[in-house]
């Protein structure tokens, strides 16, 4: 079964290319990689010896970002390369000031991995959370490039822990060190003989705290907010929006909602627009309006919706809310709960969160609320929006939960610094 781990990425590439004419995401994956090697070769002289961080998408990038920033601050002479697997990650961070270059990860196979490493000669590599590509990771191990897995979390059902998982286990053995989020992950790894592991915690806690400490105001959101209160609906999918629509329909008071859909396609935005309370204004319209005229766009109605049709704003938008609903809990899994929690917002989410320790932690702390249907959502929203003391207490619990979990970045950076010192 050793070839299975290599067969998966090869099969994925074939399937994505076949789907490209019919599926926008697949098409973006293919078109984004056109000219990739030419771009990398042109940039290679300025990238040799780089700190390289690879992420699946935006969420994983934000998770690894505090580590990369700390290492770059300590080694400003080293160039920085950031690669993404997904088009959404690349598009959101392609102009990152911290990076010398941002691009896609080449299609995974041993030849591409060896070619990339020979081209870049990276001094250290950060692989964030998951993304186990055997060709690239095998090439890094063969070239003895220090490679670190950051903020990883493991579950017993993954291939590493199954009878056929030999090739996956070899990927782990080839890593210089693994930083995992919890003791359960460490125990699973020890069971298969992987002991170069540190329980460091989750670097996302440090990232969201840094966003709060920066305290960046978004005037467009402030103009919409007015006197509030505001429910921020972050990373919503159609199932979340249908639930919110039904909950709002039965409310006995007005709701002011700031909505940030997960998908920003024209058709998706139009569908989202149809689901939420009116008056409704899009971010792109409101940001062109003088602050004094913003209220006029929504009339005197205390309800209304601001539909955010811009990428990269959500983590800072929570600053202007009072309560958060985070999407994904009626699909494949919830999105970031830590961003609103760090701002001191009570956080509401759907039931599909078993893979997310922060959901359990927030519920236990009193800052998180699981809902299964629109009636439950309506009850929770009504109570939190109308009872300032309940809202304050739950928000303080959420913020304290984030504060107590911080510190993973320092633990990771200390270990990586030791290796970087040896390669200087």
Protein Blocks (a to p, Z undefined) as FASTA:
>chain_A
ZZmmmmmmmmmmmmmmmmmmmmmklmmmmmmmgoklmmmmmmmmmmgopacdddfblmlm
mmmmmmmmmmmmmmmmbccddddfbfklmmmmmmgmkbmbdcddddddfklmmmmmmmno
pabdcdehiapafklmmmmmmnopacddehiacdfkbmklmmklmmmmmmmmmpmbdcdf
bfklmmmmmmnopabbcdebjfklmmmmmmmmnopacfklmmmnmnopadddehiafklm
mmmmmmmmmpcbdcddddddfblcfklmmmmmmmpccddddfklmmmpcfklmmmmnojb
fgdcdddfbehklmmmmmmpmbdcdehjlmnbpcdfklmmmnopacdddfblmlpmklmm
mmmnopaccdfbfklmmmmmmmmmmmmklmmmmmmmmmmmmmmmgojlmmmmmmmmmmmm
mmZZ
